[in-house]
């Protein structure tokens, strides 16, 4: 019976919740909370947009390995690539550099000219992939200190209440101390996903950079050899596989 009455009785409002702590903290607590929320939203926005961008480049790399080098010419292969894709940008820059080499007044070796042009194109793509990671690193390193600032203010308010009351009663300091702990927790809750997202995206960027570098080396060899040197590709699906010649029989 007592348990039923206790369950049916209206629950008292919690005076130490998040909103109550922010109301007690005033302008400083709300400012810290809004800054941390903005950092958290920016972190997840960059994470998801970069994942989509990276996945596009990875899918393009798979397509390159499957079909690119089977084309009869480099222009034909470039036309099959997606518009504004990373690999198409490298191929188009390589073709343009090869055409511009003959217009140079000073004698420059084709290998050096093409290598510099392809390296510049590859560097621009890597720089684009790394965009936004600086924000994640900044959030991961500064958000705990922003939360700590709110913590310091909360402890300071608790000490003021203790001094005004003349004694450290629980009801006097529970609000400010709870506010301080909430700010600390918020700072850590924002920092941890930012650090994890930064490390995850950075690792994927390194793998993509290695694939781009390998493709650039193959493309450079193709250009300076006029198509004589190119990677060995697997036969297309459904293509007949050449059988090895039978060994000659002895008379």
MARMI-522224 format. One record per residue (C-alpha): residue in one letter; x negated, y negated, z negated; residue number from 1. Coordinates in steps of 0.2 Angstrom, whole numbers, plus 2048, in hexadecimal, padded with zeros to 3 digits. Each point is the difference from the previous one (the first is absolute). Last residue first. Layout:
<sites>
residuo A, xx X, yy Y, zz Z, num NUM;
...
</sites>
This chain:
<sites>
residuo X, xx 6D6, yy 8BB, zz 995, num 251;
residuo X, xx 801, yy 7F6, zz 7F0, num 250;
residuo X, xx 810, yy 7F6, zz 7FD, num 249;
residuo X, xx 800, yy 7ED, zz 800, num 248;
residuo X, xx 807, yy 7F9, zz 7EF, num 247;
residuo X, xx 812, yy 7F9, zz 803, num 246;
residuo X, xx 802, yy 7ED, zz 800, num 245;
residuo X, xx 807, yy 7F8, zz 7F1, num 244;
residuo X, xx 813, yy 7FC, zz 801, num 243;
residuo X, xx 805, yy 7EF, zz 803, num 242;
residuo X, xx 80F, yy 7FB, zz 7F5, num 241;
residuo X, xx 810, yy 7FB, zz 809, num 240;
residuo X, xx 807, yy 7F0, zz 7FA, num 239;
residuo X, xx 810, yy 802, zz 7F5, num 238;
residuo X, xx 7FA, yy 7F3, zz 7F3, num 237;
residuo X, xx 7F2, yy 7F5, zz 807, num 236;
residuo X, xx 7EE, yy 807, zz 7FF, num 235;
residuo X, xx 7F6, yy 7FA, zz 7F1, num 234;
residuo X, xx 7F5, yy 7F1, zz 803, num 233;
residuo X, xx 7EE, yy 7FE, zz 802, num 232;
residuo X, xx 7FB, yy 7EE, zz 7FE, num 231;
residuo X, xx 7FA, yy 7F6, zz 80E, num 230;
residuo X, xx 7F0, yy 7FD, zz 80A, num 229;
residuo X, xx 801, yy 7FE, zz 813, num 228;
residuo X, xx 80D, yy 7F2, zz 7FF, num 227;
residuo X, xx 7F5, yy 7F2, zz 806, num 226;
residuo X, xx 7F2, yy 805, zz 7F4, num 225;
residuo X, xx 7FF, yy 7EF, zz 7F7, num 224;
residuo X, xx 813, yy 800, zz 7FE, num 223;
residuo X, xx 803, yy 813, zz 7FA, num 222;
residuo X, xx 7F2, yy 7FE, zz 7F4, num 221;
residuo X, xx 808, yy 7F1, zz 7F9, num 220;
residuo X, xx 811, yy 808, zz 7FF, num 219;
residuo X, xx 7F9, yy 80F, zz 7F6, num 218;
residuo X, xx 7F7, yy 7F4, zz 7F4, num 217;
residuo X, xx 810, yy 7F6, zz 7FE, num 216;
residuo X, xx 80A, yy 80F, zz 7FD, num 215;
residuo X, xx 7F5, yy 806, zz 7F2, num 214;
residuo X, xx 800, yy 7EF, zz 7F8, num 213;
residuo X, xx 813, yy 7FF, zz 801, num 212;
residuo X, xx 801, yy 811, zz 7F7, num 211;
residuo X, xx 7F4, yy 7FB, zz 7F3, num 210;
residuo X, xx 809, yy 7F0, zz 7FD, num 209;
residuo X, xx 810, yy 80A, zz 7FE, num 208;
residuo X, xx 7F9, yy 80A, zz 7F2, num 207;
residuo X, xx 7F9, yy 7F1, zz 7F7, num 206;
residuo X, xx 811, yy 7F7, zz 802, num 205;
residuo X, xx 808, yy 80F, zz 7F8, num 204;
residuo X, xx 7F4, yy 7FF, zz 7F1, num 203;
residuo X, xx 804, yy 7EE, zz 7FE, num 202;
residuo X, xx 812, yy 802, zz 800, num 201;
residuo X, xx 7FF, yy 80D, zz 7F2, num 200;
residuo X, xx 7F4, yy 7F6, zz 7F6, num 199;
residuo X, xx 80A, yy 7F0, zz 801, num 198;
residuo X, xx 811, yy 808, zz 7FD, num 197;
residuo X, xx 7F9, yy 808, zz 7F0, num 196;
residuo X, xx 7F9, yy 7F0, zz 7FA, num 195;
residuo X, xx 811, yy 7F7, zz 804, num 194;
residuo X, xx 80A, yy 80D, zz 7F8, num 193;
residuo X, xx 7F6, yy 7FF, zz 7F0, num 192;
residuo X, xx 800, yy 7ED, zz 7FF, num 191;
residuo X, xx 812, yy 7FC, zz 800, num 190;
residuo X, xx 805, yy 80D, zz 7F2, num 189;
residuo X, xx 7F1, yy 7FA, zz 7F6, num 188;
residuo X, xx 805, yy 7EE, zz 800, num 187;
residuo X, xx 812, yy 805, zz 7FC, num 186;
residuo X, xx 7FA, yy 80A, zz 7F1, num 185;
residuo X, xx 7F6, yy 7F2, zz 7F9, num 184;
residuo X, xx 80F, yy 7F4, zz 802, num 183;
residuo X, xx 80B, yy 80C, zz 7F7, num 182;
residuo X, xx 7F4, yy 802, zz 7F2, num 181;
residuo X, xx 7FF, yy 7ED, zz 7FE, num 180;
residuo X, xx 813, yy 7FE, zz 800, num 179;
residuo X, xx 802, yy 80E, zz 7F3, num 178;
residuo X, xx 7F4, yy 7F6, zz 7F5, num 177;
residuo X, xx 80A, yy 7F0, zz 802, num 176;
residuo X, xx 810, yy 809, zz 7FC, num 175;
residuo X, xx 7FA, yy 80B, zz 7F2, num 174;
residuo X, xx 7F7, yy 7F2, zz 7F7, num 173;
residuo X, xx 80E, yy 7F8, zz 7F5, num 172;
residuo X, xx 80B, yy 810, zz 7FE, num 171;
residuo X, xx 7F1, yy 80A, zz 7FA, num 170;
residuo X, xx 7FB, yy 7F4, zz 7F3, num 169;
residuo X, xx 7EF, yy 7F9, zz 7FF, num 168;
residuo X, xx 802, yy 7F3, zz 7F3, num 167;
residuo X, xx 7FF, yy 7ED, zz 7FE, num 166;
residuo X, xx 80E, yy 7FE, zz 80C, num 165;
residuo X, xx 7F8, yy 7F2, zz 80A, num 164;
residuo X, xx 7EF, yy 808, zz 800, num 163;
residuo X, xx 807, yy 811, zz 805, num 162;
residuo X, xx 80A, yy 7F7, zz 80E, num 161;
residuo X, xx 7F1, yy 7F8, zz 806, num 160;
residuo X, xx 7F6, yy 810, zz 800, num 159;
residuo X, xx 80E, yy 808, zz 80A, num 158;
residuo X, xx 800, yy 7F2, zz 80D, num 157;
residuo X, xx 7ED, yy 802, zz 802, num 156;
residuo X, xx 802, yy 813, zz 802, num 155;
residuo X, xx 80D, yy 7FD, zz 80E, num 154;
residuo X, xx 7F4, yy 7F3, zz 809, num 153;
residuo X, xx 7F2, yy 80C, zz 7FF, num 152;
residuo X, xx 80B, yy 80E, zz 808, num 151;
residuo X, xx 806, yy 7F4, zz 80E, num 150;
residuo X, xx 7ED, yy 7FD, zz 804, num 149;
residuo X, xx 7FD, yy 812, zz 7FF, num 148;
residuo X, xx 80D, yy 803, zz 80E, num 147;
residuo X, xx 7F7, yy 7F4, zz 80B, num 146;
residuo X, xx 7F0, yy 809, zz 7FB, num 145;
residuo X, xx 807, yy 811, zz 805, num 144;
residuo X, xx 806, yy 7F8, zz 810, num 143;
residuo X, xx 7EE, yy 7F9, zz 805, num 142;
residuo X, xx 7F6, yy 80F, zz 806, num 141;
residuo X, xx 80E, yy 80B, zz 808, num 140;
residuo X, xx 808, yy 7F1, zz 808, num 139;
residuo X, xx 7F0, yy 7F9, zz 807, num 138;
residuo X, xx 7FC, yy 811, zz 807, num 137;
residuo X, xx 811, yy 802, zz 808, num 136;
residuo X, xx 7FF, yy 7EE, zz 807, num 135;
residuo X, xx 7EF, yy 804, zz 808, num 134;
residuo X, xx 808, yy 810, zz 808, num 133;
residuo X, xx 80C, yy 7F4, zz 80A, num 132;
residuo X, xx 7F6, yy 801, zz 810, num 131;
residuo X, xx 7F4, yy 80F, zz 800, num 130;
residuo X, xx 809, yy 807, zz 810, num 129;
residuo X, xx 7FE, yy 7F0, zz 809, num 128;
residuo X, xx 7ED, yy 7FF, zz 7FC, num 127;
residuo X, xx 7FE, yy 812, zz 806, num 126;
residuo X, xx 809, yy 7FB, zz 811, num 125;
residuo X, xx 7F5, yy 7F0, zz 801, num 124;
residuo X, xx 7F0, yy 80B, zz 7FD, num 123;
residuo X, xx 805, yy 80C, zz 80E, num 122;
residuo X, xx 801, yy 7F2, zz 80C, num 121;
residuo X, xx 7F0, yy 7F8, zz 7FB, num 120;
residuo X, xx 7F7, yy 811, zz 801, num 119;
residuo X, xx 807, yy 803, zz 811, num 118;
residuo X, xx 7FA, yy 7F0, zz 807, num 117;
residuo X, xx 7EF, yy 802, zz 7F8, num 116;
residuo X, xx 7FE, yy 812, zz 807, num 115;
residuo X, xx 805, yy 7FA, zz 811, num 114;
residuo X, xx 7F3, yy 7F3, zz 801, num 113;
residuo X, xx 7F2, yy 80A, zz 7F8, num 112;
residuo X, xx 804, yy 80F, zz 80C, num 111;
residuo X, xx 802, yy 7F5, zz 80F, num 110;
residuo X, xx 7EE, yy 7F9, zz 7FE, num 109;
residuo X, xx 800, yy 7ED, zz 800, num 108;
residuo X, xx 7F8, yy 7F6, zz 80E, num 107;
residuo X, xx 805, yy 7EE, zz 7FF, num 106;
residuo X, xx 80D, yy 7F9, zz 80C, num 105;
residuo X, xx 80E, yy 80C, zz 7FA, num 104;
residuo X, xx 80E, yy 803, zz 80C, num 103;
residuo X, xx 7FC, yy 812, zz 803, num 102;
residuo X, xx 803, yy 803, zz 7ED, num 101;
residuo X, xx 811, yy 7F9, zz 801, num 100;
residuo X, xx 808, yy 80F, zz 808, num 99;
residuo X, xx 7F9, yy 80C, zz 7F3, num 98;
residuo X, xx 805, yy 7F4, zz 7F2, num 97;
residuo X, xx 812, yy 800, zz 806, num 96;
residuo X, xx 800, yy 813, zz 801, num 95;
residuo X, xx 7F9, yy 802, zz 7EF, num 94;
residuo X, xx 80D, yy 7F3, zz 7F9, num 93;
residuo X, xx 80E, yy 809, zz 808, num 92;
residuo X, xx 7FA, yy 810, zz 7F9, num 91;
residuo X, xx 7FE, yy 7F9, zz 7EE, num 90;
residuo X, xx 811, yy 7F7, zz 801, num 89;
residuo X, xx 808, yy 810, zz 806, num 88;
residuo X, xx 7F9, yy 80A, zz 7F1, num 87;
residuo X, xx 808, yy 7F3, zz 7F4, num 86;
residuo X, xx 811, yy 800, zz 808, num 85;
residuo X, xx 807, yy 7F0, zz 807, num 84;
residuo X, xx 809, yy 80A, zz 80E, num 83;
residuo X, xx 800, yy 812, zz 7FD, num 82;
residuo X, xx 7F4, yy 80A, zz 80B, num 81;
residuo X, xx 804, yy 807, zz 811, num 80;
residuo X, xx 7F9, yy 7F1, zz 809, num 79;
residuo X, xx 7EF, yy 802, zz 7F7, num 78;
residuo X, xx 7FE, yy 811, zz 807, num 77;
residuo X, xx 804, yy 7FA, zz 812, num 76;
residuo X, xx 7F4, yy 7F2, zz 7FE, num 75;
residuo X, xx 7F2, yy 80C, zz 7F9, num 74;
residuo X, xx 802, yy 80C, zz 80F, num 73;
residuo X, xx 806, yy 811, zz 805, num 72;
residuo X, xx 809, yy 803, zz 7EF, num 71;
residuo X, xx 7FB, yy 80F, zz 7F5, num 70;
residuo X, xx 7F6, yy 7F6, zz 7F4, num 69;
residuo X, xx 810, yy 7F8, zz 7F9, num 68;
residuo X, xx 80B, yy 80F, zz 7FD, num 67;
residuo X, xx 7FE, yy 809, zz 7F0, num 66;
residuo X, xx 7F2, yy 7F6, zz 7F7, num 65;
residuo X, xx 808, yy 7F0, zz 804, num 64;
residuo X, xx 811, yy 806, zz 7FB, num 63;
residuo X, xx 7F9, yy 805, zz 7EF, num 62;
residuo X, xx 7F7, yy 7EF, zz 7FE, num 61;
residuo X, xx 810, yy 7F7, zz 804, num 60;
residuo X, xx 809, yy 809, zz 7F2, num 59;
residuo X, xx 7F2, yy 7FB, zz 7F4, num 58;
residuo X, xx 802, yy 7ED, zz 806, num 57;
residuo X, xx 813, yy 801, zz 7FD, num 56;
residuo X, xx 7FE, yy 808, zz 7EF, num 55;
residuo X, xx 7F4, yy 7F2, zz 7FB, num 54;
residuo X, xx 80D, yy 7F2, zz 804, num 53;
residuo X, xx 80E, yy 80A, zz 7F7, num 52;
residuo X, xx 7F5, yy 802, zz 7F1, num 51;
residuo X, xx 7FB, yy 7EE, zz 801, num 50;
residuo X, xx 812, yy 7FA, zz 7FF, num 49;
residuo X, xx 804, yy 80C, zz 7F2, num 48;
residuo X, xx 7F2, yy 7FB, zz 7F5, num 47;
residuo X, xx 800, yy 7EE, zz 804, num 46;
residuo X, xx 812, yy 7FE, zz 7FB, num 45;
residuo X, xx 7FD, yy 80B, zz 7F0, num 44;
residuo X, xx 7F3, yy 7F4, zz 7FA, num 43;
residuo X, xx 809, yy 7F0, zz 805, num 42;
residuo X, xx 80F, yy 806, zz 7F6, num 41;
residuo X, xx 7F5, yy 804, zz 7F1, num 40;
residuo X, xx 7F6, yy 7EF, zz 801, num 39;
residuo X, xx 811, yy 7F7, zz 801, num 38;
residuo X, xx 806, yy 809, zz 7F0, num 37;
residuo X, xx 7F0, yy 7FC, zz 7F7, num 36;
residuo X, xx 802, yy 7ED, zz 804, num 35;
residuo X, xx 812, yy 800, zz 7FB, num 34;
residuo X, xx 7FC, yy 809, zz 7EF, num 33;
residuo X, xx 7F2, yy 7F4, zz 7FD, num 32;
residuo X, xx 80B, yy 7F1, zz 803, num 31;
residuo X, xx 80E, yy 807, zz 7F6, num 30;
residuo X, xx 7F5, yy 802, zz 7F1, num 29;
residuo X, xx 7F9, yy 7EF, zz 802, num 28;
residuo X, xx 810, yy 7F7, zz 802, num 27;
residuo X, xx 808, yy 808, zz 7F0, num 26;
residuo X, xx 7FA, yy 80F, zz 7F7, num 25;
residuo X, xx 810, yy 802, zz 7F6, num 24;
residuo X, xx 80A, yy 801, zz 810, num 23;
residuo X, xx 7F3, yy 80C, zz 808, num 22;
residuo X, xx 801, yy 80B, zz 7F0, num 21;
residuo X, xx 813, yy 801, zz 801, num 20;
residuo X, xx 7FF, yy 804, zz 812, num 19;
residuo X, xx 7F4, yy 80F, zz 7FD, num 18;
residuo X, xx 809, yy 807, zz 7F1, num 17;
residuo X, xx 7FD, yy 7FB, zz 7EE, num 16;
residuo X, xx 811, yy 7FA, zz 7FA, num 15;
residuo X, xx 808, yy 811, zz 805, num 14;
residuo X, xx 813, yy 7FD, zz 800, num 13;
residuo X, xx 80A, yy 80B, zz 7F3, num 12;
residuo X, xx 808, yy 80F, zz 807, num 11;
residuo X, xx 813, yy 800, zz 7FE, num 10;
residuo X, xx 806, yy 80E, zz 7F5, num 9;
residuo X, xx 807, yy 810, zz 809, num 8;
residuo X, xx 7EF, yy 809, zz 7FE, num 7;
residuo X, xx 7FF, yy 7FC, zz 7ED, num 6;
residuo X, xx 812, yy 805, zz 7FE, num 5;
residuo X, xx 7FE, yy 811, zz 808, num 4;
residuo X, xx 7F0, yy 803, zz 7F6, num 3;
residuo X, xx 809, yy 7FC, zz 7F0, num 2;
residuo X, xx 80E, yy 80C, zz 805, num 1;
</sites>
